[in-house]
Amino acid sequence: MSTKEKVRERVSLKESVHLDNEIVVYNDDVNTFDHVIETLMRVCEHAPEQAEQCSLIIHYNGKCTVKTGAYEKLKLQCTQLLAAGLNAEII
């Protein structure tokens, strides 16, 4: 291509707005670490290390986001966390 030729490039920019919801689990004085860890592994499909880290964050910070995603998927998981006795909500 010679230097006299102009190159035209069409750029298409699509901005995707995807707002994920979050399940937040809050600390309480009722549930044991083991129960929280086992519940996060079962309901949220966390690996053991991830569930343990979340349980420590919940304990020391008072809350932790344990799952993000589309509201419809999180709704079932949050319901299961609540049924297991955890204090959780979707934000």
C-alpha positions, -999 to 999 in steps of 0.1 A, spaced: 0 0 0 14 33 -10 16 62 14 -9 81 -7 -36 56 -1 -58 63 29 -68 34 50 -104 37 63 -113 16 92 -148 13 105 -149 7 142 -180 -5 159 -182 1 196 -209 -15 215 -212 -7 251 -227 -34 271 -244 -24 303 -246 -55 325 -255 -49 361 -248 -80 382 -266 -84 414 -248 -97 445 -257 -121 473 -244 -106 505 -241 -127 536 -240 -110 570 -224 -120 602 -245 -134 631 -240 -149 665 -258 -181 656 -240 -200 628 -207 -218 632 -179 -214 607 -183 -250 597 -220 -245 589 -213 -213 569 -185 -230 549 -205 -261 542 -235 -240 531 -215 -218 508 -199 -249 492 -233 -266 487 -254 -236 477 -229 -213 459 -206 -240 446 -176 -225 464 -144 -244 466 -135 -252 503 -108 -225 503 -132 -199 489 -159 -207 513 -135 -205 542 -122 -171 531 -157 -158 527 -166 -170 562 -136 -152 577 -145 -120 558 -181 -123 571 -168 -128 606 -143 -99 606 -160 -74 583 -196 -82 592 -205 -91 556 -192 -105 524 -204 -107 488 -205 -145 481 -220 -146 446 -227 -123 417 -249 -128 387 -283 -125 372 -311 -119 397 -331 -149 386 -302 -173 393 -293 -156 426 -329 -157 439 -329 -195 443 -294 -195 459 -303 -167 483 -335 -186 493 -314 -217 500 -290 -196 521 -319 -182 541 -334 -217 546 -301 -228 560 -302 -201 586 -278 -176 571 -286 -139 570 -284 -130 533 -299 -107 508 -296 -98 471 -284 -63 464 
